[in-house]
Amino acid sequence: MDLPKPKVSELRNGATGDYSVERLYRLLNNLGVGVTVVLEELPDWTKGGVAVRDA
């Protein structure tokens, strides 16, 4: 992954704030994990959410 062990440990513990979304996608792709982003229009500008699914 080209990351030092302390950074890998941080990522495994959910500390993703130091990484751009693009870099996180790239890291996951390098590990053989596909990433799909789906954008949906919500009625009346209601607040959206984030869902993570295991394929």
Contacts in CASP RR format, 6 or more apart in sequence:
PFRMAT RR
TARGET T0000
AUTHOR 0000-0000-0000
METHOD contacts of the structure
MODEL  1
MDLPKPKVSELRNGATGDYSVERLYRLLNNLGVGVTVVLEELPDWTKGGV
AVRDA
1 8 0 8 1.000
1 27 0 8 1.000
1 30 0 8 1.000
1 31 0 8 1.000
3 11 0 8 1.000
3 27 0 8 1.000
10 18 0 8 1.000
11 19 0 8 1.000
11 27 0 8 1.000
16 24 0 8 1.000
19 27 0 8 1.000
25 35 0 8 1.000
28 34 0 8 1.000
28 35 0 8 1.000
29 35 0 8 1.000
42 48 0 8 1.000
END
